[in-house]
Amino acid sequence: MINSMKRYFLLIVISLFILSCSNDNETTQIVGQWKLIYRHSNPWSSFIADESAKNIVYDFKSNGILIVTGNQSAPHTDGQHNYFFGEDILGGLSSDPKILLVKIDGDKWTYNLSAGQMMLSQGYLDGESLTFARK
C-alpha cells in the first residue's frame, strides 16, 4: 500500500511539472461543455466509476461561470459555480511554484488535458479525480 501511494505521489509530481510547462493554447481550451465520463473517488482505490451514461455536463463559460447539469451529488451539484483557470500556487506558501489550476468555488483542482480528455484532480489532497470529454 505504501509503495502504491509513493507511485501515485510521483505521478502527481511529474504531472504537476508537465502542467507547469504548458502553453497558452491550453489555457483557452477549458471554455465549453465537458461531459463527465469517469470519477475516481480517491488515489488509493483502483475503483473508477463510469459516469458516461449519466449525462453530467460542466459548461465552463468565458466569464468565469461554470454551469453544472445532471449532477445531484458532490463535488459540484447542479447550478452555477464560480471558477478560475490559470496559474496559481497549489500549496499554502507564497514561495511555492505556480502551476496550471482550476479553482471551482475556491477549491483547487490540478488540470491536465491529454488526447481530448480533461482531468481535474484533487489527488494531492487524497481527493477525487474527474475525467471529462468535450461535448
VENZI-V778634 format. One record per pair of residues at least 4 apart in sequence whose C-alpha atoms are under 6 Angstrom apart, sorted by sequence separation. I is the first residue (numbers start at 0). J is the second residue. D is the distance in whole Angstrom. If there is no record, write none. Layout:
# VENZI-V778634
((I,J,D) (I,J,D))
This chain:
# VENZI-V778634
((60,64,5) (72,76,5) (102,106,5) (112,116,6) (122,126,5) (60,65,6) (71,76,5) (102,107,4) (112,117,4) (121,126,5) (122,127,6) (59,65,5) (70,76,5) (101,107,6) (111,117,6) (121,127,5) (58,65,6) (70,77,5) (101,108,5) (111,118,5) (120,127,6) (39,47,5) (58,66,5) (88,96,6) (100,108,6) (110,118,6) (120,128,4) (38,47,6) (57,66,6) (68,77,5) (88,97,4) (100,109,5) (110,119,5) (119,128,6) (38,48,5) (57,67,5) (67,77,5) (87,97,5) (100,110,5) (109,119,5) (119,129,5) (37,48,6) (56,67,6) (67,78,5) (86,97,6) (87,98,6) (108,119,5) (109,120,5) (118,129,6) (37,49,5) (56,68,5) (66,78,6) (86,98,5) (108,120,5) (118,130,4) (36,49,6) (37,50,5) (55,68,6) (66,79,5) (86,99,4) (108,121,5) (117,130,6) (36,50,5) (55,69,4) (65,79,6) (85,99,5) (86,100,6) (117,131,5) (36,51,4) (55,70,6) (65,80,5) (85,100,6) (116,131,6) (64,80,6) (65,81,6) (84,100,6) (116,132,5) (64,81,5) (84,101,5) (63,81,6) (64,82,6) (83,101,6) (63,82,5) (83,102,5) (35,55,6) (82,102,5) (34,55,6) (82,103,4) (34,56,4) (81,103,6) (33,56,6) (81,104,5) (33,57,5) (32,57,6) (32,58,4) (31,58,5) (31,59,5) (30,59,5) (30,60,6) (30,61,6) (19,98,5) (42,125,6) (41,125,6) (41,126,5) (41,127,5) (40,127,4) (39,127,5) (39,128,5) (38,128,6) (38,129,5) (37,129,6) (37,130,5) (36,130,6) (35,130,6) (36,131,5) (35,131,4) (34,131,5) (33,131,6) (34,132,5) (33,132,5) (33,133,4) (34,134,6) (33,134,5) (32,134,5))
